[in-house]
Amino acid sequence: MAKSISLPLYEKLPLKNTVHRILDTTIFFFLLLSLLAYRILSLHSNGFTCLLALFCESWFTIVWALILSSKWNPVEYRTYPERLLLRADELPPVDIFVTTADPILEPPIITVNTVLSLLAVDYPANKLACYVSDDGGSFLTFYALLEASKFAKLWVPFCKKYGIQNRAPFRCFYDEEE
């Protein structure tokens, strides 16, 4: 059976950087190497101070050359998140845990909005699981999540149908004048 060819999720694009590379090479070879050569030639006349300066400048030169070599081949990554769902069979299952403790300090509406936002994520439903852990065992949080599960049956298909990116209900129904 032939394996289907899938489109990549990202693309690595090299950037041109010739002027910057020439400038860096000029600075490296002429300035730093001439400074190190001067330190080595004047080592016998100045003693320990010149040896310490030679060591520090040599270390600076090595580190600068390592940093410079990573900048010589700059790349730009272009991602294609819309291609992710085309590879749904390759996606791993994801378990999401939402924790809450006290309905007074942490209002249930925040927990409900979090759960609804997670359920409306553009991810295959058979590979996404959301668990709520309520350490306080509050009936208020339980009832709010029970009502949220009824609302989710309407909200999640609505978000997917109309392509709503900000899927937290409180953001969609928030009035800025309040």
Chimera marker file (.cmm) of the C-alpha trace (Angstrom):
<marker_set name="trace">
<marker id="1" x="0.000" y="0.000" z="0.000" r="1" g="1" b="0" radius="0.5"/>
<marker id="2" x="1.477" y="3.333" z="-1.031" r="1" g="1" b="0" radius="0.5"/>
<marker id="3" x="1.887" y="5.935" z="1.657" r="1" g="1" b="0" radius="0.5"/>
<marker id="4" x="0.102" y="9.190" z="0.911" r="1" g="1" b="0" radius="0.5"/>
<marker id="5" x="2.241" y="12.275" z="0.553" r="1" g="1" b="0" radius="0.5"/>
<marker id="6" x="1.310" y="14.862" z="3.145" r="1" g="1" b="0" radius="0.5"/>
<marker id="7" x="2.128" y="18.536" z="3.036" r="1" g="1" b="0" radius="0.5"/>
<marker id="8" x="4.719" y="19.749" z="5.568" r="1" g="1" b="0" radius="0.5"/>
<marker id="9" x="3.596" y="21.650" z="8.661" r="1" g="1" b="0" radius="0.5"/>
<marker id="10" x="6.446" y="24.137" z="8.349" r="1" g="1" b="0" radius="0.5"/>
<marker id="11" x="8.939" y="25.393" z="5.825" r="1" g="1" b="0" radius="0.5"/>
<marker id="12" x="12.509" y="26.533" z="6.428" r="1" g="1" b="0" radius="0.5"/>
<marker id="13" x="13.414" y="29.501" z="4.231" r="1" g="1" b="0" radius="0.5"/>
<marker id="14" x="17.052" y="30.712" z="4.062" r="1" g="1" b="0" radius="0.5"/>
<marker id="15" x="17.602" y="34.463" z="4.213" r="1" g="1" b="0" radius="0.5"/>
<marker id="16" x="20.296" y="36.309" z="2.271" r="1" g="1" b="0" radius="0.5"/>
<marker id="17" x="22.907" y="37.886" z="4.508" r="1" g="1" b="0" radius="0.5"/>
<marker id="18" x="26.012" y="38.572" z="2.402" r="1" g="1" b="0" radius="0.5"/>
<marker id="19" x="26.739" y="42.164" z="3.481" r="1" g="1" b="0" radius="0.5"/>
<marker id="20" x="26.464" y="41.318" z="7.158" r="1" g="1" b="0" radius="0.5"/>
<marker id="21" x="28.671" y="38.233" z="6.682" r="1" g="1" b="0" radius="0.5"/>
<marker id="22" x="31.405" y="40.247" z="4.910" r="1" g="1" b="0" radius="0.5"/>
<marker id="23" x="31.325" y="42.878" z="7.648" r="1" g="1" b="0" radius="0.5"/>
<marker id="24" x="31.585" y="40.275" z="10.406" r="1" g="1" b="0" radius="0.5"/>
<marker id="25" x="34.438" y="38.475" z="8.667" r="1" g="1" b="0" radius="0.5"/>
<marker id="26" x="36.330" y="41.730" z="8.215" r="1" g="1" b="0" radius="0.5"/>
<marker id="27" x="35.935" y="42.646" z="11.860" r="1" g="1" b="0" radius="0.5"/>
<marker id="28" x="36.932" y="39.175" z="13.008" r="1" g="1" b="0" radius="0.5"/>
<marker id="29" x="40.025" y="38.700" z="10.892" r="1" g="1" b="0" radius="0.5"/>
<marker id="30" x="41.488" y="42.160" z="11.005" r="1" g="1" b="0" radius="0.5"/>
<marker id="31" x="40.579" y="43.604" z="14.368" r="1" g="1" b="0" radius="0.5"/>
<marker id="32" x="40.346" y="40.676" z="16.767" r="1" g="1" b="0" radius="0.5"/>
<marker id="33" x="43.200" y="38.664" z="15.319" r="1" g="1" b="0" radius="0.5"/>
<marker id="34" x="45.454" y="41.737" z="15.207" r="1" g="1" b="0" radius="0.5"/>
<marker id="35" x="44.629" y="42.434" z="18.875" r="1" g="1" b="0" radius="0.5"/>
<marker id="36" x="45.470" y="38.847" z="19.832" r="1" g="1" b="0" radius="0.5"/>
<marker id="37" x="48.719" y="39.018" z="17.830" r="1" g="1" b="0" radius="0.5"/>
<marker id="38" x="49.669" y="42.248" z="19.626" r="1" g="1" b="0" radius="0.5"/>
<marker id="39" x="49.043" y="40.607" z="23.016" r="1" g="1" b="0" radius="0.5"/>
<marker id="40" x="51.159" y="37.588" z="22.109" r="1" g="1" b="0" radius="0.5"/>
<marker id="41" x="54.046" y="39.775" z="20.840" r="1" g="1" b="0" radius="0.5"/>
<marker id="42" x="54.013" y="42.008" z="23.938" r="1" g="1" b="0" radius="0.5"/>
<marker id="43" x="53.646" y="39.076" z="26.352" r="1" g="1" b="0" radius="0.5"/>
<marker id="44" x="57.347" y="38.854" z="27.297" r="1" g="1" b="0" radius="0.5"/>
<marker id="45" x="57.632" y="42.569" z="28.191" r="1" g="1" b="0" radius="0.5"/>
<marker id="46" x="54.436" y="43.083" z="30.243" r="1" g="1" b="0" radius="0.5"/>
<marker id="47" x="54.223" y="39.774" z="32.093" r="1" g="1" b="0" radius="0.5"/>
<marker id="48" x="51.196" y="38.547" z="34.041" r="1" g="1" b="0" radius="0.5"/>
<marker id="49" x="48.870" y="41.469" z="33.183" r="1" g="1" b="0" radius="0.5"/>
<marker id="50" x="49.307" y="40.936" z="29.476" r="1" g="1" b="0" radius="0.5"/>
<marker id="51" x="48.846" y="37.168" z="29.927" r="1" g="1" b="0" radius="0.5"/>
<marker id="52" x="45.554" y="37.742" z="31.760" r="1" g="1" b="0" radius="0.5"/>
<marker id="53" x="44.384" y="40.161" z="29.050" r="1" g="1" b="0" radius="0.5"/>
<marker id="54" x="45.386" y="37.628" z="26.375" r="1" g="1" b="0" radius="0.5"/>
<marker id="55" x="43.355" y="34.913" z="28.097" r="1" g="1" b="0" radius="0.5"/>
<marker id="56" x="40.251" y="37.139" z="28.428" r="1" g="1" b="0" radius="0.5"/>
<marker id="57" x="40.448" y="38.399" z="24.854" r="1" g="1" b="0" radius="0.5"/>
<marker id="58" x="41.013" y="34.861" z="23.536" r="1" g="1" b="0" radius="0.5"/>
<marker id="59" x="37.898" y="33.691" z="25.368" r="1" g="1" b="0" radius="0.5"/>
<marker id="60" x="35.932" y="36.641" z="23.963" r="1" g="1" b="0" radius="0.5"/>
<marker id="61" x="37.163" y="35.774" z="20.453" r="1" g="1" b="0" radius="0.5"/>
<marker id="62" x="36.107" y="32.116" z="20.765" r="1" g="1" b="0" radius="0.5"/>
<marker id="63" x="32.646" y="32.983" z="22.092" r="1" g="1" b="0" radius="0.5"/>
<marker id="64" x="32.163" y="35.699" z="19.493" r="1" g="1" b="0" radius="0.5"/>
<marker id="65" x="33.170" y="33.292" z="16.687" r="1" g="1" b="0" radius="0.5"/>
<marker id="66" x="30.648" y="30.702" z="17.944" r="1" g="1" b="0" radius="0.5"/>
<marker id="67" x="27.849" y="33.272" z="18.084" r="1" g="1" b="0" radius="0.5"/>
<marker id="68" x="28.870" y="34.649" z="14.708" r="1" g="1" b="0" radius="0.5"/>
<marker id="69" x="28.731" y="31.236" z="13.040" r="1" g="1" b="0" radius="0.5"/>
<marker id="70" x="25.101" y="30.781" z="14.087" r="1" g="1" b="0" radius="0.5"/>
<marker id="71" x="24.193" y="34.149" z="12.556" r="1" g="1" b="0" radius="0.5"/>
<marker id="72" x="25.825" y="33.407" z="9.217" r="1" g="1" b="0" radius="0.5"/>
<marker id="73" x="23.017" y="31.197" z="7.992" r="1" g="1" b="0" radius="0.5"/>
<marker id="74" x="19.805" y="32.849" z="9.168" r="1" g="1" b="0" radius="0.5"/>
<marker id="75" x="16.534" y="31.099" z="8.402" r="1" g="1" b="0" radius="0.5"/>
<marker id="76" x="12.875" y="31.966" z="8.705" r="1" g="1" b="0" radius="0.5"/>
<marker id="77" x="10.322" y="29.334" z="9.646" r="1" g="1" b="0" radius="0.5"/>
<marker id="78" x="6.939" y="29.636" z="7.970" r="1" g="1" b="0" radius="0.5"/>
<marker id="79" x="4.303" y="27.502" z="9.684" r="1" g="1" b="0" radius="0.5"/>
<marker id="80" x="1.083" y="26.152" z="8.232" r="1" g="1" b="0" radius="0.5"/>
<marker id="81" x="-1.300" y="25.370" z="11.123" r="1" g="1" b="0" radius="0.5"/>
<marker id="82" x="-4.218" y="24.867" z="8.714" r="1" g="1" b="0" radius="0.5"/>
<marker id="83" x="-2.516" y="21.694" z="7.461" r="1" g="1" b="0" radius="0.5"/>
<marker id="84" x="-2.533" y="20.135" z="10.926" r="1" g="1" b="0" radius="0.5"/>
<marker id="85" x="-6.064" y="18.746" z="10.698" r="1" g="1" b="0" radius="0.5"/>
<marker id="86" x="-5.229" y="17.081" z="7.387" r="1" g="1" b="0" radius="0.5"/>
<marker id="87" x="-2.963" y="14.821" z="9.434" r="1" g="1" b="0" radius="0.5"/>
<marker id="88" x="-5.503" y="14.056" z="12.168" r="1" g="1" b="0" radius="0.5"/>
<marker id="89" x="-4.616" y="10.374" z="12.219" r="1" g="1" b="0" radius="0.5"/>
<marker id="90" x="-1.028" y="11.277" z="13.216" r="1" g="1" b="0" radius="0.5"/>
<marker id="91" x="-2.016" y="13.592" z="16.081" r="1" g="1" b="0" radius="0.5"/>
<marker id="92" x="-1.463" y="12.252" z="19.602" r="1" g="1" b="0" radius="0.5"/>
<marker id="93" x="-4.281" y="12.033" z="22.128" r="1" g="1" b="0" radius="0.5"/>
<marker id="94" x="-4.297" y="14.974" z="24.543" r="1" g="1" b="0" radius="0.5"/>
<marker id="95" x="-5.629" y="15.004" z="28.100" r="1" g="1" b="0" radius="0.5"/>
<marker id="96" x="-6.272" y="18.416" z="29.649" r="1" g="1" b="0" radius="0.5"/>
<marker id="97" x="-6.733" y="18.857" z="33.384" r="1" g="1" b="0" radius="0.5"/>
<marker id="98" x="-8.549" y="21.881" z="34.799" r="1" g="1" b="0" radius="0.5"/>
<marker id="99" x="-8.222" y="22.274" z="38.546" r="1" g="1" b="0" radius="0.5"/>
<marker id="100" x="-10.370" y="24.319" z="40.884" r="1" g="1" b="0" radius="0.5"/>
<marker id="101" x="-10.717" y="24.424" z="44.646" r="1" g="1" b="0" radius="0.5"/>
<marker id="102" x="-12.900" y="27.110" z="46.153" r="1" g="1" b="0" radius="0.5"/>
<marker id="103" x="-15.968" y="28.536" z="44.359" r="1" g="1" b="0" radius="0.5"/>
<marker id="104" x="-15.693" y="31.753" z="46.413" r="1" g="1" b="0" radius="0.5"/>
<marker id="105" x="-12.065" y="32.559" z="45.537" r="1" g="1" b="0" radius="0.5"/>
<marker id="106" x="-12.265" y="31.059" z="42.070" r="1" g="1" b="0" radius="0.5"/>
<marker id="107" x="-15.713" y="31.665" z="40.595" r="1" g="1" b="0" radius="0.5"/>
<marker id="108" x="-17.211" y="28.735" z="38.655" r="1" g="1" b="0" radius="0.5"/>
<marker id="109" x="-17.731" y="30.965" z="35.603" r="1" g="1" b="0" radius="0.5"/>
<marker id="110" x="-13.949" y="31.081" z="35.127" r="1" g="1" b="0" radius="0.5"/>
<marker id="111" x="-13.758" y="27.290" z="35.279" r="1" g="1" b="0" radius="0.5"/>
<marker id="112" x="-16.708" y="26.985" z="32.888" r="1" g="1" b="0" radius="0.5"/>
<marker id="113" x="-15.132" y="29.418" z="30.397" r="1" g="1" b="0" radius="0.5"/>
<marker id="114" x="-11.863" y="27.501" z="30.574" r="1" g="1" b="0" radius="0.5"/>
<marker id="115" x="-13.554" y="24.162" z="29.928" r="1" g="1" b="0" radius="0.5"/>
<marker id="116" x="-15.666" y="25.555" z="27.080" r="1" g="1" b="0" radius="0.5"/>
<marker id="117" x="-12.607" y="27.131" z="25.473" r="1" g="1" b="0" radius="0.5"/>
<marker id="118" x="-10.734" y="23.845" z="25.687" r="1" g="1" b="0" radius="0.5"/>
<marker id="119" x="-13.605" y="21.855" z="24.227" r="1" g="1" b="0" radius="0.5"/>
<marker id="120" x="-13.916" y="24.288" z="21.311" r="1" g="1" b="0" radius="0.5"/>
<marker id="121" x="-10.255" y="23.863" z="20.322" r="1" g="1" b="0" radius="0.5"/>
<marker id="122" x="-9.766" y="22.866" z="16.703" r="1" g="1" b="0" radius="0.5"/>
<marker id="123" x="-8.551" y="19.340" z="17.487" r="1" g="1" b="0" radius="0.5"/>
<marker id="124" x="-10.130" y="15.955" z="16.699" r="1" g="1" b="0" radius="0.5"/>
<marker id="125" x="-12.789" y="15.235" z="19.330" r="1" g="1" b="0" radius="0.5"/>
<marker id="126" x="-11.848" y="11.573" z="19.663" r="1" g="1" b="0" radius="0.5"/>
<marker id="127" x="-8.301" y="12.553" z="20.684" r="1" g="1" b="0" radius="0.5"/>
<marker id="128" x="-9.141" y="15.298" z="23.187" r="1" g="1" b="0" radius="0.5"/>
<marker id="129" x="-10.188" y="14.696" z="26.790" r="1" g="1" b="0" radius="0.5"/>
<marker id="130" x="-10.908" y="17.362" z="29.400" r="1" g="1" b="0" radius="0.5"/>
<marker id="131" x="-10.916" y="16.517" z="33.104" r="1" g="1" b="0" radius="0.5"/>
<marker id="132" x="-12.036" y="18.855" z="35.887" r="1" g="1" b="0" radius="0.5"/>
<marker id="133" x="-10.638" y="18.331" z="39.360" r="1" g="1" b="0" radius="0.5"/>
<marker id="134" x="-12.562" y="20.123" z="42.104" r="1" g="1" b="0" radius="0.5"/>
<marker id="135" x="-10.648" y="19.774" z="45.369" r="1" g="1" b="0" radius="0.5"/>
<marker id="136" x="-13.405" y="21.465" z="47.336" r="1" g="1" b="0" radius="0.5"/>
<marker id="137" x="-16.167" y="19.261" z="45.932" r="1" g="1" b="0" radius="0.5"/>
<marker id="138" x="-18.466" y="22.252" z="45.491" r="1" g="1" b="0" radius="0.5"/>
<marker id="139" x="-22.038" y="21.678" z="44.301" r="1" g="1" b="0" radius="0.5"/>
<marker id="140" x="-21.970" y="25.153" z="42.751" r="1" g="1" b="0" radius="0.5"/>
<marker id="141" x="-19.044" y="24.213" z="40.484" r="1" g="1" b="0" radius="0.5"/>
<marker id="142" x="-20.680" y="20.861" z="39.694" r="1" g="1" b="0" radius="0.5"/>
<marker id="143" x="-23.948" y="22.517" z="38.690" r="1" g="1" b="0" radius="0.5"/>
<marker id="144" x="-22.128" y="25.174" z="36.635" r="1" g="1" b="0" radius="0.5"/>
<marker id="145" x="-20.221" y="22.472" z="34.742" r="1" g="1" b="0" radius="0.5"/>
<marker id="146" x="-23.419" y="20.497" z="34.228" r="1" g="1" b="0" radius="0.5"/>
<marker id="147" x="-25.037" y="23.535" z="32.600" r="1" g="1" b="0" radius="0.5"/>
<marker id="148" x="-21.821" y="24.200" z="30.657" r="1" g="1" b="0" radius="0.5"/>
<marker id="149" x="-21.951" y="20.704" z="29.176" r="1" g="1" b="0" radius="0.5"/>
<marker id="150" x="-25.425" y="21.483" z="27.822" r="1" g="1" b="0" radius="0.5"/>
<marker id="151" x="-24.202" y="24.820" z="26.456" r="1" g="1" b="0" radius="0.5"/>
<marker id="152" x="-21.122" y="23.160" z="24.920" r="1" g="1" b="0" radius="0.5"/>
<marker id="153" x="-23.332" y="21.064" z="22.663" r="1" g="1" b="0" radius="0.5"/>
<marker id="154" x="-24.388" y="24.335" z="21.021" r="1" g="1" b="0" radius="0.5"/>
<marker id="155" x="-21.238" y="26.419" z="21.481" r="1" g="1" b="0" radius="0.5"/>
<marker id="156" x="-18.603" y="24.073" z="20.058" r="1" g="1" b="0" radius="0.5"/>
<marker id="157" x="-20.380" y="23.434" z="16.718" r="1" g="1" b="0" radius="0.5"/>
<marker id="158" x="-21.160" y="27.167" z="16.485" r="1" g="1" b="0" radius="0.5"/>
<marker id="159" x="-17.459" y="28.071" z="16.878" r="1" g="1" b="0" radius="0.5"/>
<marker id="160" x="-16.381" y="25.519" z="14.313" r="1" g="1" b="0" radius="0.5"/>
<marker id="161" x="-19.092" y="26.460" z="11.819" r="1" g="1" b="0" radius="0.5"/>
<marker id="162" x="-18.376" y="30.212" z="11.857" r="1" g="1" b="0" radius="0.5"/>
<marker id="163" x="-14.600" y="29.972" z="12.407" r="1" g="1" b="0" radius="0.5"/>
<marker id="164" x="-14.526" y="31.870" z="15.698" r="1" g="1" b="0" radius="0.5"/>
<marker id="165" x="-10.903" y="32.069" z="16.833" r="1" g="1" b="0" radius="0.5"/>
<marker id="166" x="-11.432" y="33.503" z="20.329" r="1" g="1" b="0" radius="0.5"/>
<marker id="167" x="-13.545" y="30.688" z="21.696" r="1" g="1" b="0" radius="0.5"/>
<marker id="168" x="-13.968" y="31.798" z="25.303" r="1" g="1" b="0" radius="0.5"/>
<marker id="169" x="-17.678" y="32.672" z="25.714" r="1" g="1" b="0" radius="0.5"/>
<marker id="170" x="-17.023" y="35.544" z="28.104" r="1" g="1" b="0" radius="0.5"/>
<marker id="171" x="-14.821" y="37.210" z="25.453" r="1" g="1" b="0" radius="0.5"/>
<marker id="172" x="-17.485" y="36.893" z="22.762" r="1" g="1" b="0" radius="0.5"/>
<marker id="173" x="-20.300" y="38.226" z="24.939" r="1" g="1" b="0" radius="0.5"/>
<marker id="174" x="-18.249" y="40.827" z="26.808" r="1" g="1" b="0" radius="0.5"/>
<marker id="175" x="-19.519" y="44.401" z="26.602" r="1" g="1" b="0" radius="0.5"/>
<marker id="176" x="-16.618" y="46.870" z="26.656" r="1" g="1" b="0" radius="0.5"/>
<marker id="177" x="-18.793" y="49.683" z="28.019" r="1" g="1" b="0" radius="0.5"/>
<marker id="178" x="-19.324" y="47.915" z="31.341" r="1" g="1" b="0" radius="0.5"/>
<link id1="1" id2="2" r="1" g="1" b="0" radius="0.2"/>
<link id1="2" id2="3" r="1" g="1" b="0" radius="0.2"/>
<link id1="3" id2="4" r="1" g="1" b="0" radius="0.2"/>
<link id1="4" id2="5" r="1" g="1" b="0" radius="0.2"/>
<link id1="5" id2="6" r="1" g="1" b="0" radius="0.2"/>
<link id1="6" id2="7" r="1" g="1" b="0" radius="0.2"/>
<link id1="7" id2="8" r="1" g="1" b="0" radius="0.2"/>
<link id1="8" id2="9" r="1" g="1" b="0" radius="0.2"/>
<link id1="9" id2="10" r="1" g="1" b="0" radius="0.2"/>
<link id1="10" id2="11" r="1" g="1" b="0" radius="0.2"/>
<link id1="11" id2="12" r="1" g="1" b="0" radius="0.2"/>
<link id1="12" id2="13" r="1" g="1" b="0" radius="0.2"/>
<link id1="13" id2="14" r="1" g="1" b="0" radius="0.2"/>
<link id1="14" id2="15" r="1" g="1" b="0" radius="0.2"/>
<link id1="15" id2="16" r="1" g="1" b="0" radius="0.2"/>
<link id1="16" id2="17" r="1" g="1" b="0" radius="0.2"/>
<link id1="17" id2="18" r="1" g="1" b="0" radius="0.2"/>
<link id1="18" id2="19" r="1" g="1" b="0" radius="0.2"/>
<link id1="19" id2="20" r="1" g="1" b="0" radius="0.2"/>
<link id1="20" id2="21" r="1" g="1" b="0" radius="0.2"/>
<link id1="21" id2="22" r="1" g="1" b="0" radius="0.2"/>
<link id1="22" id2="23" r="1" g="1" b="0" radius="0.2"/>
<link id1="23" id2="24" r="1" g="1" b="0" radius="0.2"/>
<link id1="24" id2="25" r="1" g="1" b="0" radius="0.2"/>
<link id1="25" id2="26" r="1" g="1" b="0" radius="0.2"/>
<link id1="26" id2="27" r="1" g="1" b="0" radius="0.2"/>
<link id1="27" id2="28" r="1" g="1" b="0" radius="0.2"/>
<link id1="28" id2="29" r="1" g="1" b="0" radius="0.2"/>
<link id1="29" id2="30" r="1" g="1" b="0" radius="0.2"/>
<link id1="30" id2="31" r="1" g="1" b="0" radius="0.2"/>
<link id1="31" id2="32" r="1" g="1" b="0" radius="0.2"/>
<link id1="32" id2="33" r="1" g="1" b="0" radius="0.2"/>
<link id1="33" id2="34" r="1" g="1" b="0" radius="0.2"/>
<link id1="34" id2="35" r="1" g="1" b="0" radius="0.2"/>
<link id1="35" id2="36" r="1" g="1" b="0" radius="0.2"/>
<link id1="36" id2="37" r="1" g="1" b="0" radius="0.2"/>
<link id1="37" id2="38" r="1" g="1" b="0" radius="0.2"/>
<link id1="38" id2="39" r="1" g="1" b="0" radius="0.2"/>
<link id1="39" id2="40" r="1" g="1" b="0" radius="0.2"/>
<link id1="40" id2="41" r="1" g="1" b="0" radius="0.2"/>
<link id1="41" id2="42" r="1" g="1" b="0" radius="0.2"/>
<link id1="42" id2="43" r="1" g="1" b="0" radius="0.2"/>
<link id1="43" id2="44" r="1" g="1" b="0" radius="0.2"/>
<link id1="44" id2="45" r="1" g="1" b="0" radius="0.2"/>
<link id1="45" id2="46" r="1" g="1" b="0" radius="0.2"/>
<link id1="46" id2="47" r="1" g="1" b="0" radius="0.2"/>
<link id1="47" id2="48" r="1" g="1" b="0" radius="0.2"/>
<link id1="48" id2="49" r="1" g="1" b="0" radius="0.2"/>
<link id1="49" id2="50" r="1" g="1" b="0" radius="0.2"/>
<link id1="50" id2="51" r="1" g="1" b="0" radius="0.2"/>
<link id1="51" id2="52" r="1" g="1" b="0" radius="0.2"/>
<link id1="52" id2="53" r="1" g="1" b="0" radius="0.2"/>
<link id1="53" id2="54" r="1" g="1" b="0" radius="0.2"/>
<link id1="54" id2="55" r="1" g="1" b="0" radius="0.2"/>
<link id1="55" id2="56" r="1" g="1" b="0" radius="0.2"/>
<link id1="56" id2="57" r="1" g="1" b="0" radius="0.2"/>
<link id1="57" id2="58" r="1" g="1" b="0" radius="0.2"/>
<link id1="58" id2="59" r="1" g="1" b="0" radius="0.2"/>
<link id1="59" id2="60" r="1" g="1" b="0" radius="0.2"/>
<link id1="60" id2="61" r="1" g="1" b="0" radius="0.2"/>
<link id1="61" id2="62" r="1" g="1" b="0" radius="0.2"/>
<link id1="62" id2="63" r="1" g="1" b="0" radius="0.2"/>
<link id1="63" id2="64" r="1" g="1" b="0" radius="0.2"/>
<link id1="64" id2="65" r="1" g="1" b="0" radius="0.2"/>
<link id1="65" id2="66" r="1" g="1" b="0" radius="0.2"/>
<link id1="66" id2="67" r="1" g="1" b="0" radius="0.2"/>
<link id1="67" id2="68" r="1" g="1" b="0" radius="0.2"/>
<link id1="68" id2="69" r="1" g="1" b="0" radius="0.2"/>
<link id1="69" id2="70" r="1" g="1" b="0" radius="0.2"/>
<link id1="70" id2="71" r="1" g="1" b="0" radius="0.2"/>
<link id1="71" id2="72" r="1" g="1" b="0" radius="0.2"/>
<link id1="72" id2="73" r="1" g="1" b="0" radius="0.2"/>
<link id1="73" id2="74" r="1" g="1" b="0" radius="0.2"/>
<link id1="74" id2="75" r="1" g="1" b="0" radius="0.2"/>
<link id1="75" id2="76" r="1" g="1" b="0" radius="0.2"/>
<link id1="76" id2="77" r="1" g="1" b="0" radius="0.2"/>
<link id1="77" id2="78" r="1" g="1" b="0" radius="0.2"/>
<link id1="78" id2="79" r="1" g="1" b="0" radius="0.2"/>
<link id1="79" id2="80" r="1" g="1" b="0" radius="0.2"/>
<link id1="80" id2="81" r="1" g="1" b="0" radius="0.2"/>
<link id1="81" id2="82" r="1" g="1" b="0" radius="0.2"/>
<link id1="82" id2="83" r="1" g="1" b="0" radius="0.2"/>
<link id1="83" id2="84" r="1" g="1" b="0" radius="0.2"/>
<link id1="84" id2="85" r="1" g="1" b="0" radius="0.2"/>
<link id1="85" id2="86" r="1" g="1" b="0" radius="0.2"/>
<link id1="86" id2="87" r="1" g="1" b="0" radius="0.2"/>
<link id1="87" id2="88" r="1" g="1" b="0" radius="0.2"/>
<link id1="88" id2="89" r="1" g="1" b="0" radius="0.2"/>
<link id1="89" id2="90" r="1" g="1" b="0" radius="0.2"/>
<link id1="90" id2="91" r="1" g="1" b="0" radius="0.2"/>
<link id1="91" id2="92" r="1" g="1" b="0" radius="0.2"/>
<link id1="92" id2="93" r="1" g="1" b="0" radius="0.2"/>
<link id1="93" id2="94" r="1" g="1" b="0" radius="0.2"/>
<link id1="94" id2="95" r="1" g="1" b="0" radius="0.2"/>
<link id1="95" id2="96" r="1" g="1" b="0" radius="0.2"/>
<link id1="96" id2="97" r="1" g="1" b="0" radius="0.2"/>
<link id1="97" id2="98" r="1" g="1" b="0" radius="0.2"/>
<link id1="98" id2="99" r="1" g="1" b="0" radius="0.2"/>
<link id1="99" id2="100" r="1" g="1" b="0" radius="0.2"/>
<link id1="100" id2="101" r="1" g="1" b="0" radius="0.2"/>
<link id1="101" id2="102" r="1" g="1" b="0" radius="0.2"/>
<link id1="102" id2="103" r="1" g="1" b="0" radius="0.2"/>
<link id1="103" id2="104" r="1" g="1" b="0" radius="0.2"/>
<link id1="104" id2="105" r="1" g="1" b="0" radius="0.2"/>
<link id1="105" id2="106" r="1" g="1" b="0" radius="0.2"/>
<link id1="106" id2="107" r="1" g="1" b="0" radius="0.2"/>
<link id1="107" id2="108" r="1" g="1" b="0" radius="0.2"/>
<link id1="108" id2="109" r="1" g="1" b="0" radius="0.2"/>
<link id1="109" id2="110" r="1" g="1" b="0" radius="0.2"/>
<link id1="110" id2="111" r="1" g="1" b="0" radius="0.2"/>
<link id1="111" id2="112" r="1" g="1" b="0" radius="0.2"/>
<link id1="112" id2="113" r="1" g="1" b="0" radius="0.2"/>
<link id1="113" id2="114" r="1" g="1" b="0" radius="0.2"/>
<link id1="114" id2="115" r="1" g="1" b="0" radius="0.2"/>
<link id1="115" id2="116" r="1" g="1" b="0" radius="0.2"/>
<link id1="116" id2="117" r="1" g="1" b="0" radius="0.2"/>
<link id1="117" id2="118" r="1" g="1" b="0" radius="0.2"/>
<link id1="118" id2="119" r="1" g="1" b="0" radius="0.2"/>
<link id1="119" id2="120" r="1" g="1" b="0" radius="0.2"/>
<link id1="120" id2="121" r="1" g="1" b="0" radius="0.2"/>
<link id1="121" id2="122" r="1" g="1" b="0" radius="0.2"/>
<link id1="122" id2="123" r="1" g="1" b="0" radius="0.2"/>
<link id1="123" id2="124" r="1" g="1" b="0" radius="0.2"/>
<link id1="124" id2="125" r="1" g="1" b="0" radius="0.2"/>
<link id1="125" id2="126" r="1" g="1" b="0" radius="0.2"/>
<link id1="126" id2="127" r="1" g="1" b="0" radius="0.2"/>
<link id1="127" id2="128" r="1" g="1" b="0" radius="0.2"/>
<link id1="128" id2="129" r="1" g="1" b="0" radius="0.2"/>
<link id1="129" id2="130" r="1" g="1" b="0" radius="0.2"/>
<link id1="130" id2="131" r="1" g="1" b="0" radius="0.2"/>
<link id1="131" id2="132" r="1" g="1" b="0" radius="0.2"/>
<link id1="132" id2="133" r="1" g="1" b="0" radius="0.2"/>
<link id1="133" id2="134" r="1" g="1" b="0" radius="0.2"/>
<link id1="134" id2="135" r="1" g="1" b="0" radius="0.2"/>
<link id1="135" id2="136" r="1" g="1" b="0" radius="0.2"/>
<link id1="136" id2="137" r="1" g="1" b="0" radius="0.2"/>
<link id1="137" id2="138" r="1" g="1" b="0" radius="0.2"/>
<link id1="138" id2="139" r="1" g="1" b="0" radius="0.2"/>
<link id1="139" id2="140" r="1" g="1" b="0" radius="0.2"/>
<link id1="140" id2="141" r="1" g="1" b="0" radius="0.2"/>
<link id1="141" id2="142" r="1" g="1" b="0" radius="0.2"/>
<link id1="142" id2="143" r="1" g="1" b="0" radius="0.2"/>
<link id1="143" id2="144" r="1" g="1" b="0" radius="0.2"/>
<link id1="144" id2="145" r="1" g="1" b="0" radius="0.2"/>
<link id1="145" id2="146" r="1" g="1" b="0" radius="0.2"/>
<link id1="146" id2="147" r="1" g="1" b="0" radius="0.2"/>
<link id1="147" id2="148" r="1" g="1" b="0" radius="0.2"/>
<link id1="148" id2="149" r="1" g="1" b="0" radius="0.2"/>
<link id1="149" id2="150" r="1" g="1" b="0" radius="0.2"/>
<link id1="150" id2="151" r="1" g="1" b="0" radius="0.2"/>
<link id1="151" id2="152" r="1" g="1" b="0" radius="0.2"/>
<link id1="152" id2="153" r="1" g="1" b="0" radius="0.2"/>
<link id1="153" id2="154" r="1" g="1" b="0" radius="0.2"/>
<link id1="154" id2="155" r="1" g="1" b="0" radius="0.2"/>
<link id1="155" id2="156" r="1" g="1" b="0" radius="0.2"/>
<link id1="156" id2="157" r="1" g="1" b="0" radius="0.2"/>
<link id1="157" id2="158" r="1" g="1" b="0" radius="0.2"/>
<link id1="158" id2="159" r="1" g="1" b="0" radius="0.2"/>
<link id1="159" id2="160" r="1" g="1" b="0" radius="0.2"/>
<link id1="160" id2="161" r="1" g="1" b="0" radius="0.2"/>
<link id1="161" id2="162" r="1" g="1" b="0" radius="0.2"/>
<link id1="162" id2="163" r="1" g="1" b="0" radius="0.2"/>
<link id1="163" id2="164" r="1" g="1" b="0" radius="0.2"/>
<link id1="164" id2="165" r="1" g="1" b="0" radius="0.2"/>
<link id1="165" id2="166" r="1" g="1" b="0" radius="0.2"/>
<link id1="166" id2="167" r="1" g="1" b="0" radius="0.2"/>
<link id1="167" id2="168" r="1" g="1" b="0" radius="0.2"/>
<link id1="168" id2="169" r="1" g="1" b="0" radius="0.2"/>
<link id1="169" id2="170" r="1" g="1" b="0" radius="0.2"/>
<link id1="170" id2="171" r="1" g="1" b="0" radius="0.2"/>
<link id1="171" id2="172" r="1" g="1" b="0" radius="0.2"/>
<link id1="172" id2="173" r="1" g="1" b="0" radius="0.2"/>
<link id1="173" id2="174" r="1" g="1" b="0" radius="0.2"/>
<link id1="174" id2="175" r="1" g="1" b="0" radius="0.2"/>
<link id1="175" id2="176" r="1" g="1" b="0" radius="0.2"/>
<link id1="176" id2="177" r="1" g="1" b="0" radius="0.2"/>
<link id1="177" id2="178" r="1" g="1" b="0" radius="0.2"/>
</marker_set>
